[in-house]
Amino acid sequence: MGRKFIYLLSIFTFLFSTVSAQNDTLAFAHLSDIHICNLSAYHPEFVKLRQHYGNGTAPLSDFIEIKVRQLGADAIIITGDLIDYFGAESSDGQMLETQIEQFVPLYSSSSVPMYLTLGNHDITTYWINDSLELEQSQLEAQRARAAWIRNISCFREGTYYSRTFRIDETSYRFLFLDNGYSLSNGSYLDKTQLDWLDGQVKQFTDDPIIIFMHKYLPVTDLNGDSVLFTNNETITLDEQTCSQGFLKTLNENTNIKAIFCGHGHKNVGEWLTFPTGHKILQTETAGFANDKNHWRMLKFTSDQIIIDSTGTRGREYVIEIK
């Protein structure tokens, strides 16, 4: 009877996408840029270029099995680049696409729920050209997404999805986006996903909304600490840039409180001030593939979001909800 009850409860939770906290806080361990890969049987030039990510399985396994319990995390959130590549050229010139299936045991071993977003590496295929240079393409991205949906349970609704977490009378709406691809028109989300996002925001106007995605918004150094999300071209949040698309959604909806991301392998935080005066905290957690101490604790109470510094239990930011 006990096992049957637990099974029915898990189905109920999945169907209604709502989790209620028994205590006054929900704690999430945020990781990004894991880059798990098994380099066996791949082209030797490819192995040479990617071998710095060839030993990531053990640190992630240790984090899932040991660190999560030490931190008291209720769940794990990983914002993309879960694996180093979807497919790559083998030593005999064929394309191997087995990395997702090899990630599954790690995902399944977690004793707490794990929520994922896809990064650019998760849907990218690589090969070595005749000049022994590395080339890449996202032409197989749809097949990659299909494989993720087929193998990983948090993607059963698709590669962008939502969950609700209730703490006392506060319902947090977590939106997990899929923005690891490269759009030629400079947009941050394709129209279908943007329409879905707008629908979510309009449906939950009274709930604080938290966005998780792989690629950050490349804003300028707003707080003057000389640490930027990117050293390349940045955007300015003005009336023109925030008049359409993803930025328009962020600008117009004051219940969007925070964005958590990765991609840049750095620890960065900026309060994004939009033309309406609305502020959203964007926080990037550095790549776990580079250092097993690159994790960040996110704690949600009924009236605050407390964000710890990377690799420590000391708070770095606090977002007031009420």
TAUR-V967573 format. One record per helix or strand of 3 or more residues. SS is the DSSP state (a for helix, b for strand). FROM is the first residue (numbers start at 1). LEN is the number of residues. If there is no record, write none. Layout:
SS & FROM & LEN
SS & FROM & LEN
This chain:
a & 2 & 15
b & 18 & 3
b & 26 & 6
a & 44 & 10
a & 56 & 16
b & 75 & 5
b & 87 & 4
a & 99 & 10
b & 113 & 5
a & 120 & 4
b & 125 & 4
b & 134 & 4
a & 141 & 11
a & 153 & 3
b & 161 & 7
b & 170 & 7
a & 191 & 13
b & 209 & 4
a & 245 & 8
b & 256 & 6
b & 268 & 6
b & 279 & 6
b & 296 & 5
b & 304 & 5
b & 315 & 6
